[in-house]
């Protein structure tokens, strides 16, 4: 990317090309969890796109920043950026971008506890998920529906959704995401007093993460969770803490065979 930037500067200096390079570099920075660096690049790309009248691409830069802001655990700011970006893009030009933005909106609304607002957003955009065709989009939709149902206290519906998503991630060879949705399922089971099933899920996660070789703090959280579950001392708060650690690391630079997600 550095070499590409040098060629751009020494060649035409085309601002559109420069902005695209910044956009791509921001993706790299985000995958390295250098969110501050990603934000600086996207801010510069936004200004360049705006200057040359590329409103749609400027909106895309805002949506990217919104998504990375959510990854950085700032849900409120993520929602604001996504809403701004959605107001700028040409939705017919890139329906996949619209879906990514609206999925992010719903996801971080759930994180903030706005379950009914998220449910309305999903209901109004269900056709958008289906129109994109890929099974992974249906799994993302069902996962969100499960989280919303759990937040609204409909534990049976949440359990059904989480089990469907788990099976889907298994069939698509996405073990990290399988483990993440397993934590959501474990929280639903614990709220129903089904501690034995929680222990079985936690043991499965330990095995998955051992194979993946994830970061130490994530693996340590799961090991503590397993020990507590074996002693029948696991709590909903402990599950939520473990889930928070693992979700915050999902988009980090550790090695995992899930790049297609």
Secondary structure, 3 states (H helix, E strand, C coil): CHHHHHHHHHCCCCHHHHHHHHHHHHHHHHHCCCHHHHHHHHHHHHHHHHHCCCHHHHHHHHHHHHHHHHHCCCHHHHHHHHHHHHHHCCCCCCHHHHHHHHHHHHHHHHHCCCHHHHHHHHHHHHHHHHHHCCHHHHHHHHHHHHHHHHHCCCHHHHHHHHHHHHHHHHHCCCHHHHHHHHHHHHHHHHHCCCHHHHHHHHHHHHHHHHHHCCCHHHHHHHHHHHHHHHCCCCCHHHHHHHHHHHHHHCCCCCCCCCCCC
